[in-house]
Every structure is written in structure tokens, then in C-alpha cells.
Amino acid sequence: MKKTIVVFVLGLMILLPSNVFGWSEHGLMTAQVMESLSWVKDYKNITITPYTYQKYDNSVYNEKFIIKYLEGSVGEKTDALTILSIYSDEPDWDMDTDLNLSKFQLLTGDSQGYRHQRYVAFGGLLRVGVGHKRVQHFL
């Protein structure tokens, strides 16, 4: 009886969608990883400059999205570790909200979920979201 219950529960876990909370503490995780890389410490005196996605990226973004300069003001100095740690959270600052990207975004919690995640359910029969493609896009 116990084996049957264990097999049943494990089967459900495999077939049902699973959640991985990769959005929690991007900055903290990035800082911990990047601190171990010696080359990051070489970039200590970077001038903060204005940035626009339209100049470098033709993807559709929320027109109301405004880039926040949290490490200082334009013209001030910062370092690479600070930039990487702060802006690893930027995709969660509503740049991908309120967009019409796919009819499947209803399953992912709107356009931000569709862009940032990849839902796989029923043993891979259902796959929704383009998070993996967005990683490749920015790489």
C-alpha cells in the first residue's frame, strides 16, 4: 500500500507542472557568483550613461517602462559588480508587462510570465513560454 502511494505521488510530480522560483533574489545570487570572478574586480570606475533598449534591441517592450538608475545618477561612477547585481532584476521591473505576445500567455500569468518562464507539463506534452529563447536572445 505504501509503495503504491509513493509511486502515485511521484507520478503526479512528474506529470504536473513544477515551479522553480528563479526570480527570487537575482541580485544576491548574481553578486555571490560574480564576486568569485577575478576579472569583475578590474572594472571599478565605470561612468553611468543613459541606455535605451530601442538602440540595441528591436524586441517589443512595455511603452511605459522607464529604466531606473539605482546605482547612481547618469555621469557618476560605479563598478561592474554593482551594475550586474542590480540589473539582473531589471526584467522584473515591468518591461515585459502589458504586451500581446501569444494567445498562450493566458496560461503563464500574462506577457511577463510568457517571456520569463517556460512551463512544461504532462511529461513535456505541453510547453508554454519563451524564457529559454529570451536567454539566448540576450546572450
N, C-alpha and C positions, 0 to 999 in steps of 0.2 A: 504494500500500500504506500509506504514512504517513497519507494523508488518511483512509483507511478506519479506521485505528486511532484517530486523533484524533476522528473522528465517533462511533465506538463508545464511547470513553471519555466524551465529552461527553454522549452519550445516556444512559449509565449514571448519570452525575452528576445529570442532570435527573430521572430516574425513581426513583432510590434516595433514602431519607430523608437529610436533611442535618442536621448538628449545628452549632448555634451556641452557644458557651459563654458565654451571657449571665449565668450565675450567678457567674462569677469576678470577684471584687473589686467587688461592688456599692458598698461604702462608698467606695472610692477613686474610682470613676467618679462617684458622686454628689457627693463633695466637690469634685472638679475642675469639674464643671458648675455647682454651686451657688455656688462662690466667685466666679464671674463675674457673679452677680446682686446688684445693689446692695441690694435690699430685705432680703436674708438677714442682712446685717450690722446691721440695725436691731433684730434680736431677739437681744440678748446676755444678758439677765438673766431666763431662764425658770426657774420653780420646777418641779422634778421632782415629779410627782404620780403616784399609783397609777393603773393603767389596766387595765381588763378588757374583753375583746372582747365578752363577753355583753351588756354595757351598750349597745354601739353596733352590734353586728353579730350577726345570728342564724344565720350560717353554722356548719356543723359543724366543730369543731377537735378535735385530739388532747386528750383529757381530762388527760393527763399533762403537757401543755405549761405551762411556767412562764415568765412574762415576766422577762427579765433586765434589770436597770437598770445598763448598762455605763458610762454617762456620769457616774454618781454615785449617791447614795442619795436616797430619797424625802425631799423637803424641801430638798435642796441646789439650787444654781443651775447652769445650763448655758446653752448658746446653740443657736440653730436649726440652724446648720451641723453641729454635733456630733450633734444628735438625728437629723437627716435622714441623715447619713453612717452612723451606727451602725445605725439601724433599717431601712435599706434591705436589710440582710441578714436581718432577722428572719424572713421566711417560710422561710428555710433552717434555722431553729433547731428544727425538728421539729413545728411547729404543724399541719402538714398530713400527718403520717405516721400510719400505722396506722388509716386510715379506709377504709370501704367505700363508695366513691362511684360506681363504674361497673365493669361487667364488663370494660371495655377497659383498666382501669388495669394489667392484667397486661402490656400492651404498652408501658407507659410507665415501668415501674420503680416500681410501687406508687402510692399515692394522692398522694404529694408530686409525683411526675413528672406525674401526670394533671392536677393543679391548676396546676402551674407552667409547663407546656410545651404546645406544640401541635405534634404530629407530622403532617407531610404527606408522603405517599409516593405513588409510582406516578403522578406527574403530577397529584396532587390527588385521586385516586380514594379514597385512604384518609386520613382526617383524625381524629386521636385527641388528646384533651386539651382542657382548658378554660382554658389560660393567658390567652388573649385575653379571655375573659369575666371572669376574675378581675381583670384590669387595669381593665376597665370597672366592675366591682363596686366597687373601691376608689376609682376616680376620682369 
